[in-house]
Amino acid sequence: KNMVLKIAKGKEKPESLNVRNAPSGRAKMLDEFARRSKAANGAEIIFAYEASSLGFGLYDELTEAGYRCHVFAPTKIPGTVKQRKNKTDEKDAEKILDVLRSHVLAGAELPDVWIPDKQTRDDRELVRARIDVADKAARIKAQVRSLLKRNGKRKPKEAGDSWSVPFRSWLKYLVESEEELGCGARFSLGSLIEQIEFYEGRQKCLDGAVKKLSREERYAAQAKELMDMQGVGIMTTMTFLTEVGLMSRFASRRKLGAYLGLVPSSRESGESSDRKGHITRQGPWRVRKVLCQAAWSSIRHDSASNAFYERLVAKNPKHKKIAVVALMRHLAVRMWHRALDVEKEVSGEARRMPSSSRLRRAV
């Protein structure tokens, strides 16, 4: 695929440049930048592009070549509804150039994202792989339940809880018995069971790798502190630490909540009152996923969290999800406070305080 670039000097009309998004194409792009910089008596080249699922490879190449690079958050780039429905590479490049020029020439704030170091990015790959494997196993288990319903098979009492050893034995009996299911259903069920067993095996392997990662020096102190919290397990801890990264980059709990997408959207116009909508759901969805699981666990096992949840439900019994989201944000803020205190202690920026003091501050 090609990259569409818009190049401009100061307020001049931009030029278009198409570059193949491959090593050879990017090398030619860097050569072109060097030529233009030399022709302009060593003028600085500033590059910007939108963040995507492709990571920060382009950012690494540009910074290693000595160029200043910004990676913009697409959700923070201003645009009308019409513009969002009529997107092309050409128009997106022009919009990015306008935002960058407004910063360089007028000092406007940039909608850039925080760039994690390469080690943090690599750690994310491991934790994300573990989450992905568990999600795939859960989807296949849902397929098994659907297959059983389509064929009118109900779980017998002796099969016990779903996905227990007796339940799995019953599933394998269905696969082997010609009287219970047709040939196609038996073959399909057997295939699904094999896939579940494969992904569960991979999950156990990744669990061990994530546990080992949590003991690395760069995570050990923070991980221990977070896992002391009721309802917070190793996956919640490591997902939070790898996705959030540097804790001190957030100036307040409100900034953290906005980053995690756990704040309500706001609609306000003119003199009308401010109307709050659903949460923004911006930022790392994996953190929201594990926070939701941790919130329900803390409701069941932590008296303080349970009291917090019940108090919110009592105010609005018909919207229990709002109470869960509030608890997720409350839990995230507590985790952030604890991890931030450890981060400061390790960097020597804060006085050492006992764990009980950190707990009082977090709560």
N, C-alpha and C positions, 0 to 999 in steps of 0.2 A: 504494500500500500504506500501511496505517496503522502508526504507532508506538504501542506500548503503554508508557505511563510509569507508574511508581510513585513517588508523592510523599509524603514524610514529614518531620515536624519533630521532631527529637530521637528519642525512643523511642516516639513516638505511632504509632498504627496507620496504615499507609499508605493513601493514596487512589489510585484509578486514574484515568488520563487518556488518552484515545485522541486521537491527533493524526495528521492526514494527512501523509504524508511527501512534501510538495510545498512550494514556496516560500510559498504562502499559509498552509498548515498550520503550518509552522515559525515564521512571523511571528506567528500567533496564540499559539503556544507561548511565544514570547519575551514577548509582551504579558501572558500569564498569569503568567509568572515575575516580571515587574515588579510586577504587582498584588499577588502574594503577598508579595514582599519588602517592599513599602510597608506592607502590612497588618501585617507582623511587625516594624515599626520598623526597616526597612533590613537585615533578616537576610540573610546571605550565601546565595546559591543555588549548590549544588555539583551538577554533572551528571556522569553516567557512562554509558557504553554500550560494547558489545562491538565490537571491530575487525571489519571485513568487507571484501569486495572493493570496496565503494563509496568507499573512501578516507577522507579526513579532512575532507570538506566540512562536516559537522555540527559538528565540532570548531572549524573556522575561524569558522563563524557564531556559535557560543556565546562563544568567546574574544573575538571582535571586539565582541560585545555587552556584554562586561565580566564574563562568568561564568566561574568556574573549572570546567574540564572534564577528565575523565579518560577515556582509551580503554583498555579492558581486553583482555588477550589471552585469548580463549576457552579455550585449552588450559591456562591457569594458574588458571582459576576452579575451586575445589574442587567436587566433586560425585560422587555414587555412580554405579555402573553403572546402577541403576534410573532415576536422575534423567536420565542421558544418553540413555536409551531412551524417556523420556516427557517430551519437550520441547514446551513451548508458549511463546508470546510472554509470556503472563501469568506463568508460572513463571520464565522467564528474567529478566524485569524484577524480580521479587521477589528472586531470587538476587543480581543486580547491586546492588540496594538494600541487602541484608544485608552484602555485602562492603564497600560504601561506608560504611555506618554503623559497621561494626566498625573502620574506619580513623579516621573522624571522632571517634567516641566513645571508642575504646579504643586507638587508635594502631597497629592492625594494618597489616601491609605490604600495599600495593596491587599487584595483578597487572597494572599498566598497561604500555603499550608506549611506546617512544620515538617521538616525533612529529617527523619530518623537516620542515625548512623547505620552503616552496613551491618554491624553486628546485631543491632535491634531488628533490622529487616529480616535477617536470617533466622533470628529467634521466632519472629512472627510466623515464618513459613512452617515451622514445626508445630506451633500451637494451633495454627489455622488448619493444618493437615489433620490434627486430632479431632477438631470440631467437625471438619468435613466428613471424615470417616463415620463419626457417630450419627451425623445427619443422614448419610446414605443408608446406614443400617436401619434407622428409624423409618425412612421412606419405604424400604423393602418390607419391613414388618407391617406397615399399613397396607401394602399390596397383599400380603398373606391374609390379613383380616378381611379384605375385600373379596378375595378369592373364596374364602370359607363362606361368606355371606351369599355370594352368587350361587354357590352350590348347596346352600341350605344346611351347612354343617355348624352345629352349635357345640361349644366346648363342654364336655361332660364334667361332672363335679370332681371325679377322681383325677382330672387333668390339672387341678390346682390353679394357681395364679398364671396369668399370661406370661409366657417365656420362661417359666420355671422348668426344671428338669422333667417333671411329669408331662407338662404341656408340650415340650419338644418331642418327647417320646410318642405322644398321641399324634403329632404332626407326621412323624416318620411312619407311624402305623398307617395313616391315611395314604401316604405315598406308596406303601408296599401292598396295600389291600386293593384288589381289583373290584371288590364289592362296594367300597365306600365312594370312590370317585371314578370318573371316566379317565380314559388314557391321557387325554390332553391336559386335564386338570391335575392329574398325578405328576405328569412330567413337569408342568409349570411350577407346582408346589415344591417339588424336589429341587428344581433350579433355584427358586427363591430361598429355600433353606440353606443351600450351599453358599449362596451369596452372603446371607446373614452370618454364617459361620466364618466366612473369609473376612468380612469387615470387622467382626468381633475379634478375630485374631490380630488383625492390623491395629485395632483399637488398643488391645493389651500391650502390643509392642510400643505404640506411640505413648501410652500412659507411662511406661518406664522411661522413655526418652524425655518426656515433659517433667517427670519427677527429678530426673538427673539434672535437667536445666535449672530447676528451681533451687538446686543446691550449689549452682555456680556462684562465684564470689559476687558477681554483679547483681544477683537477685536474692541471695540467701537471706540477708537481714530483712529486706522488705517482705519477702515471701513468708518468713516465719511470723512476722508481725501481723500480716493480714490473715493468715490461717488460724491465728488465735481467736479471730472473731467467729461468733456463732453463725453457722450457715454458710460460711465462706470456705470452699474446698480448694484443692490445688488447681483445678481448671479455671475457676473463677479468678483466683489469684493471678495465675500466669497470663490469662487472657487480658486482665486489667493492666498488668505491668507492661506487657509487650505492646499492647495497642495504645495505651496512654503515653508510655515512654517517660520523658522527663517531666516529673511532677511539678517542678518549679516554674514551668512555662505557663501555668494557670495562675492568674493573679487573685482569683477568688473562687468560691464554690459555684457562683453563678456562671462564671466562664467555663468551669468544668461541666456543669449541667447542660450548657448550650452546646459544648463540643460533643457530648454524648447523645444529643438529641432528645433529652429528657425534660425539656422546657416546653410550655404550651406555645403554639403559634398565636400571633396577635394580629387582629384586624381593627384598625382605627382610622377613621377618616373625618376630617373637619371637626365639628363639635360633638359628633356621636361618641358614645362611651366606648371604651376599649373592650373589644370582644375577644375572649380567649377561645382558641380552638384545640384540636388534637395536638399532641406533642409533635415536634418537627421531624423526628426520626432521622436527623442528619448525623453524620459522624459514623463511627464504627458500630455496625449492627451486631457484631459478635459480642461486644461488651454488654449491649442491652440484653442479648440472649442469655448470657451467663448470669447477669444481674437479676433477671426474672427468675431463673432457677434458684439462685441464692436467696432471693426475697421470700419465695414460698417455703424454702427450707428453714429460714429464720423465723417465719411465722409459726411453723410447727414446733420449733425447738428452742426459741429464744423468747423469754417472757416479755422483755422490753420491746422487741419488734412486734410481737403479737399484740401488746397493748397499744402500740402506735397504729397498727393496722386496724384494730377494732374501733379505736377512737375515730378514725377517718371514715370507716364504714358506717358508724352510727350517725354521722352527719349526713351521709348520702347513701342509704342502703341499696339504691337501684344502680349505683355505679361503683361496683367493687374494683373494677379495673383501675379506676383513678387512684384508689388507695394503694394498689399494688405498684403502680408507676411511682407514686410518691415515696413508697418504701424503697423502691429501686434507687431513686435519686438520693434518698437519705443514706442508704447503704454505700452508694458510690462516694458520697462526700466523706463519710467516715473512713472509708478505705483510702481516699486521697489524703486526708489529714495524717493518717498513720504512715503511709508510704512517704509523704513529704517530710515528715519529721525524721524518718530514718535517712532519707536522701540528704537532708541538711547535716545530720550527725556524721554521716560518712564523709561529706565534703568539708566538714569542719566549720560550717557556717552558723551552727547553733550550739548552744550549751547542751550538754548531755542531761537528759531528764529520765526518771524511772518510767517504766512501762505504764504504771498506774496513772501518771500525769498525762501521758499521751492519750490514754483511754478517756480521761475526763474531758480533755480538749475535743476529742473526736465526737463524743456523745453530745 
